Amino acid sequence: MTLTFFSNYFNHHQEALCNEFYKLLGDGFTFVETEEIEEFRSKMGWGKEAIPPYVLKSHVSEENLKKAYELGENSDVVIMGTAPEDMIEKRLEANKLTFRYSERPLKEGRVKVLIPRLAKKFYHNHYRNRDKNLYLLAASAYCSSDYKFMGSYINKCLKFGYFPKAESKSFEELSKLKDRNTPMRVLWAGRFLKLKRADLLLYAAKKCMDDGLKFTLELVGAGEEEKHLKKLVKELGLSDRTSFKGFLSPEETRREMEKADIYVMTSNFLEGWGSVIYEGLSSGCAVIASHAAGATPFLVKQGKTGFVFKSGSDESLYDKLAILLRNRELVREMGHAAYDNMQKYWNPHVAASRIVEMSEAMLEGREVTYEHGPLSPCKYIYNNWYKE
């Protein structure tokens, strides 16, 4: 079987999944990179990976570009991420098996479908092909409802996401990194942007401190909100227990997660997926995640593999954080359940294996279904799904 994955650029979010495809398919797998990585992402450590033999950079030569179009037309299976639509135009006309890989299209609101330019794009890419051999790999739990609003991918939307490197350490090894003789470590990581809402964690931490709870707070990242957040730490009296780690590489950030007890993800609805949720759970942390992030409904089972809090509410976040800070054993149990779930279902090997297995079945006219994890059916979830 030949499988080609089109996306804008090759990076650490896709590398582990692609490596698994290559193990399964060898030269039958190609990743087509269609553009140069953006400078600001390059500065964050993206695109620093050694380029594997399966990567075809279509943007560097006419020869590569021609080969990319040929792969788009002739591969047995195509996964279409963010890439020029005409690369698969002939394929769709021929009704060949194609998976579109997408975050939610309407995270800024449904008003987008009223913008003529975007309405034309949605129609061309999604609605007119709704009856074709085309399925959606949902990199957000909200994909199903967004696309349903546009009349697309009805009963053809499958759970997916991004699959960074799987955790190689055992839970026992991770537990040894989480020092039980010191106050619990609460970690936040990401770019300091308004949509990431790191301020919510500071307000919640202030309430926990006022309750007499012991903890240390660590923030990894850099960005436009950094000065504001550092000022807020001082105003709230959190300076003696808060440290700003600055920008760290993806590998360094993952090591910080492995040492943390609790990981908090605070983004609003502008966060398409939220790979840090995946990484925190995989690292054996007790994760508290905003209900708005696309990954949350897929990965966090309330009270079992983590806690969900109401997006934008520091009071809701405080409630969950205080529960964990009062019960170290619950933190460990929740981290263990999260780790097990990620090892069993949500990892690059399972995701790639299921894509190959389902594709082979579809090409042979057979049906394969999964109850949990990647490629299980994506139910309709709306912004207001979460209730306290």
Buried (B, 14 or more C-beta within 10 A) or exposed (E): EBBBBBBBBBBBBBBBBBBBBBEBBEEBBBBBBBBEBEEEEBEBBBBEBEEEEBBBBBBEEEEBBEBBBEBBBBBBBBBBBEBBEEBBBBBBEEEBBBBBBBBBBBBEEEEBBEEEEBBEBBBEBBBEBBEBBBBBBBBBBBBBBBBBBBEBBEEBBBBBBBBBBBBEBEBEEBBEBBEEEEBBBBBBBBBBBEBBBBBBBBBBBBBBBEEEBEBBBBBBBBBEBBEEBBEBBEEBEBEEBBEBBEBBEBEEBBEBBBBBBBBBBBBBBBBBBBBBBBBBBBBBBBBBBBBBBBBBBBBBBEEEBBBBBBBBBBEBBBBBBBBBBEEBEBBBEBBBBBBBBBBEBBBBBBBBBBBBBBBBEBBEEEEEEBEEBBBBBBEBBEBEBBEE
